[in-house]
């Protein structure tokens, strides 16, 4: 097994499934089954989930909110999704602990890296809600930061596409997929993998990133066993 401790970033938008907004029970069940299958292998798991199915901070600008307020609303949206995921995992018999980046004692424990690491070592799936707790930072950045703080071996970015392409495969049928690519080449080609703050955190701290299709059954487990699922981004690709 290639990775012992992982940070899994899930898309809030993907949690909608076929809905226009909110949480699809079918998609949530799929996520729970994928996470359960991975945990059974002994891998330690931390999860960050976005909030775009409920509210996106930047979208609030067009509705008259200032950026700080919009981002704070987005943090709460990630917390709603995190609560749903925790509930789903617990119903499946999986121990889960919810940490929050902002003080919400009735909802979850305030994030502390050593506590999160200890819980993972004791068999809990750790869910990290509320982004970084600060405006102007995305959940991609929160994922990179939390992965580093909790000493994860890899940042798994679960999306609706099966990796990184030369261009958008949903718009251009000639798009070619990368199996591996360096951070430097991805930057040079201006591939939109994640926001630049998150990208730089991973590059400067040698944290590999794997972009993969989370919606295909079995993919999450396959990523861990190095079965060439998705696209690996790291400093050294030799």
N, C-alpha and C positions, 0 to 999 in steps of 0.2 A: 504494500500500500504506500503510495507516494506521499500523501499528506496526512498528518495526524490531527491537526486542528485547523479549521477553516472558518472564514467569514463568508456567509452567503448573503448577497444583496438580491432582494426580490423587488420586482416592479409593482408599485401600487396599481398602475393601470392594468397590468396583467391580471390582477386579482378580480377585475370586473368580469372576466370571461366574456360572455356574449351580451352582458348587460351594458347599458349606457353609462351607468355610474354605480357606486356602491360595491358590495362584496358578493361574488358568486359563490354559493355554497359548494357547487361542483368543483370550481377551481380551487377553493380553499381545501377541500378534501383531497384533491390531487397533490397540492403542496404538502399536506400533512403526510400522505403516504410516501412521497418521495423523501421527505426528511426522516421519516421513521425507518425506511430501508437503509438510508445512509448511517443513521445512528446505530443500527444493529451491527454494523461492521466495527464499531468501536471508535469511530471518528468523533472528535469533539467539535461541536457546532455552535457558532454564534450567528445570529441573523439580524440583518437590518432590512426593513421593508419600507418602501416609499409610501406616499399618501396621495398620489395623483388621481386615484379613483374617487377621492372625496374632495380634495382641495389642493391646488398647486399655488404656492406662495406668489410666484410671478404673475399668475393669472389674476391675482387680487389687484394688481396695479390698474388694470383696465376697469375694475369695478369701483375704483376710487379709494382703495386702501393704500396706505403708505407701505413701502417695502418691508419694514420691520414687522408691522402688524400682519401683513400677508404671510411672511415667513413663519411667524409664531402660530398662525392658523394652520399652516402646513405641518408644523411640528405636532400639533394636536391630531391632525389627520393620520400621521404615521402611528401615533399612539393608539388610535381606534383600530387600525389594521393589526397592530401588534397584539392588542387584547384579543381580537378575533383569532389570530394565529395561536396564541397561547391556549385559548379555550379549545380549539380544534386538536392541538397536540395532547392536552390533558385528557380529553374525551377518548383519545386513541391509546391512553395508558402511558404516555410519554411525559416524563418530568420536565417541566419548563419553568424558567424564571424570567420575569420581565424586569428590565432595568430602564429607567428613564433619564434623559439628559437634563430635565428640569424637575423641580420638586413636585411630586404628586404621590404622596405617601399612601393614599388609599388605592392607587392604581398599581404602583410598582416601586421597587427599591431604587434610590438614586444611584446612578452608575458609578461604580468603583472598579477599576481594572482588576485588582487582586481578588475581589469578591467574585467577579465574573469568571475569572480563570479557575478559581477554586470550585465554583459550581459546575463548570464544564468537566473538570477532573472528577467530580462526583456524579457524573452521569446526567446532568441537566442540559437541555437545549436552552441556550441563553438568547433572549430576544432583546434587542437594544433599540429603544424607541426615542423619538423626539429629536432626531438628527444629532447635531453637535450641541444643541441647546442655544445656539446663537443664530441670528439672522445672517443672510448673505452666504450661507454655506449649504450646499446641496446634500441629499442623502448619499450620493456617491462619495462626497468628501467625508461625510460621517462614517461611511463604511470603511474607507481607507484608514481613517484615523483610529477607529475602534479595532480594526484588524491589527494595526501596529501596537496599540495599547495592550491588547490581549494576546500578543505574541502568536498570531496565527501564521500558518505556513503559506497560505494562499488566499487571495481575494477572488471568490467565485461570483461573477456577475450574471445572474439568471435573467434572460431576456426572452423575446418572442422570435428571435432569429438565432441561427445555429453557429454564430461566430462573427468574426470581423471580415468585412469584404472590401474590395477595392473601391466600391461605391455602394450606394443603397440598393440591396437586392430586391427590395419591394418596388423600386422604381425602374431599375435597369436590369434586364435579363442577362446582360453580358457580365455582370459583376462576378468576380472571382474571389473565392474564400481563401484566407490565409490559415494555414495550420499553426504557424508560429510567426511572430513578428517582434522585433525589438521595440522598446519604448522610443528609441531615437528615430527609427524608421517610421513608426506610427505618427510621431510628431511631425517629421519632415513631410509626410504625405497628407498631413492634416486630416487623419481619420478620426471621426467623431466617436470615440469609445466611451469617454466620460468627460466631465468638466476638467479644466486644466489644473485646478487645485488638487483634486483627487489624483489625477494622472501624475503630477509632480511628486506628491507624497509617496506614491508607489515606486516611481522611478528612483528617487533619491534614497529610498530605504530598502531597495532591492526586494520589494514585495511583488511576487508574480501575480498576474491577473489572468483568469480564464473567463472568456465570454462564451456563453453557451445557451442553448434553447432549453429553458426550464419546463416548457410545456409538453415536451416529448417524454413519455414514461420511461423511466430507467436512466435518463441522462445524468441526473445528479450523482448517482452512484458510479456511473461509468467514468465521469470526470475524475473522481478520486483514484480510480484504478488505472489511470493513464491510458485510456482506450481511444485516444485521439478524437475526443468529443470537443467541439468548440474550437476556439482559437486561444493559444497561449501567448501572452505578452510578458516579456521579461527583458532584463538588460542583456543577458548572454543567451543567444538562441542556438549556439553551436552544440 
